Amino acid sequence: MPEIVERITRIGNTAVHLAQEENRRKGIPNVYCINGKIVWQMPDGTISLQEPLEGITPDPKAAQLLRIWYNVSSFFFVAFAVNHH
């Protein structure tokens, strides 16, 4: 794997872990996709298949940052795959 991809992956992983920990401190569930199903990890560590924050609007800035991270990480994944295929 190219060094730049490894660096970006490490930065992204660190950011995700920090965000997950901040969510736990603030009492906000973390959301995951496991085997194609959306699940929520509650701050106490329990897993739920029910949407715990239904009706709550997400912070637009956080949603925008998530979209940017997704686009950047997708770009580097595709660039790596094309260069190593």
BADODO-304411 format. One record per residue (C-alpha): y, z, x; residue in three letters. Coordinates in Angstrom, 1 decimal. Layout:
REM residues N
+--------+--------+--------+------+
|     yy |     zz |     xx | type |
+--------+--------+--------+------+
|      Y |      Z |      X |  ALA |
...
+--------+--------+--------+------+
//
This chain:
REM residues 85
+--------+--------+--------+------+
|     yy |     zz |     xx | type |
+--------+--------+--------+------+
|    0.0 |    0.0 |    0.0 |  MET |
|    3.4 |   -0.9 |    1.4 |  PRO |
|    5.5 |    2.1 |    2.7 |  GLU |
|    8.3 |    1.4 |    0.2 |  ILE |
|    5.9 |    1.6 |   -2.7 |  VAL |
|    4.4 |    4.9 |   -1.4 |  GLU |
|    7.9 |    6.3 |   -1.0 |  ARG |
|    9.0 |    5.3 |   -4.5 |  ILE |
|    5.7 |    6.7 |   -5.9 |  THR |
|    6.3 |   10.0 |   -4.2 |  ARG |
|    9.9 |   10.2 |   -5.5 |  ILE |
|    8.8 |    9.4 |   -9.0 |  GLY |
|    5.9 |   11.9 |   -8.9 |  ASN |
|    8.3 |   14.6 |   -7.6 |  THR |
|   10.8 |   13.8 |  -10.4 |  ALA |
|    8.1 |   14.0 |  -13.1 |  VAL |
|    6.7 |   17.3 |  -11.8 |  HIS |
|   10.2 |   18.8 |  -11.8 |  LEU |
|   10.9 |   17.5 |  -15.3 |  ALA |
|    7.6 |   18.9 |  -16.6 |  GLN |
|    8.4 |   22.3 |  -15.1 |  GLU |
|   11.9 |   22.3 |  -16.5 |  GLU |
|   10.5 |   21.4 |  -20.0 |  ASN |
|    8.1 |   24.4 |  -19.7 |  ARG |
|   11.0 |   26.7 |  -18.8 |  ARG |
|   13.1 |   25.5 |  -21.7 |  LYS |
|   10.1 |   25.7 |  -24.2 |  GLY |
|    9.9 |   21.9 |  -24.6 |  ILE |
|    6.4 |   20.3 |  -24.9 |  PRO |
|    5.4 |   17.7 |  -22.3 |  ASN |
|    4.0 |   14.4 |  -23.8 |  VAL |
|    1.0 |   12.5 |  -22.3 |  TYR |
|   -1.2 |    9.6 |  -23.2 |  CYS |
|   -4.9 |   10.5 |  -22.6 |  ILE |
|   -7.5 |    8.0 |  -23.4 |  ASN |
|   -5.0 |    6.0 |  -25.5 |  GLY |
|   -4.0 |    9.0 |  -27.6 |  LYS |
|   -0.6 |   10.7 |  -27.5 |  ILE |
|   -1.0 |   14.4 |  -26.9 |  VAL |
|    1.5 |   17.2 |  -26.4 |  TRP |
|    1.1 |   20.1 |  -24.0 |  GLN |
|    2.9 |   23.0 |  -25.4 |  MET |
|    4.9 |   25.4 |  -23.1 |  PRO |
|    2.0 |   27.9 |  -23.3 |  ASP |
|   -0.4 |   25.3 |  -22.0 |  GLY |
|   -2.2 |   24.5 |  -25.2 |  THR |
|   -2.8 |   20.8 |  -26.2 |  ILE |
|   -1.8 |   19.5 |  -29.6 |  SER |
|   -2.5 |   16.1 |  -31.3 |  LEU |
|    0.3 |   16.9 |  -33.8 |  GLN |
|    3.9 |   15.8 |  -33.2 |  GLU |
|    5.6 |   19.2 |  -32.6 |  PRO |
|    9.2 |   17.9 |  -32.5 |  LEU |
|    9.1 |   15.6 |  -35.5 |  GLU |
|   12.6 |   14.8 |  -36.7 |  GLY |
|   14.3 |   15.8 |  -33.5 |  ILE |
|   16.3 |   13.0 |  -31.8 |  THR |
|   15.8 |   12.7 |  -28.0 |  PRO |
|   18.7 |   12.9 |  -25.6 |  ASP |
|   19.8 |    9.2 |  -25.2 |  PRO |
|   20.6 |    9.7 |  -21.5 |  LYS |
|   17.1 |   11.0 |  -20.8 |  ALA |
|   15.6 |    8.1 |  -22.7 |  ALA |
|   17.7 |    5.7 |  -20.7 |  GLN |
|   16.6 |    7.3 |  -17.4 |  LEU |
|   12.9 |    7.1 |  -18.5 |  LEU |
|   13.3 |    3.4 |  -19.3 |  ARG |
|   14.9 |    2.7 |  -15.9 |  ILE |
|   12.1 |    4.6 |  -14.1 |  TRP |
|    9.5 |    2.7 |  -16.1 |  TYR |
|   11.1 |   -0.7 |  -15.3 |  ASN |
|   11.4 |    0.1 |  -11.6 |  VAL |
|    7.9 |    1.4 |  -11.2 |  SER |
|    6.5 |   -1.6 |  -13.2 |  SER |
|    8.4 |   -3.9 |  -10.9 |  PHE |
|    7.0 |   -2.4 |   -7.8 |  PHE |
|    3.5 |   -2.3 |   -9.2 |  PHE |
|    3.7 |   -6.0 |  -10.1 |  VAL |
|    5.2 |   -6.9 |   -6.7 |  ALA |
|    2.4 |   -5.0 |   -4.9 |  PHE |
|   -0.3 |   -6.6 |   -7.0 |  ALA |
|    1.1 |  -10.2 |   -6.5 |  VAL |
|    1.4 |   -9.6 |   -2.7 |  ASN |
|   -2.1 |   -8.2 |   -2.4 |  HIS |
|   -4.1 |  -10.4 |   -4.7 |  HIS |
+--------+--------+--------+------+
//
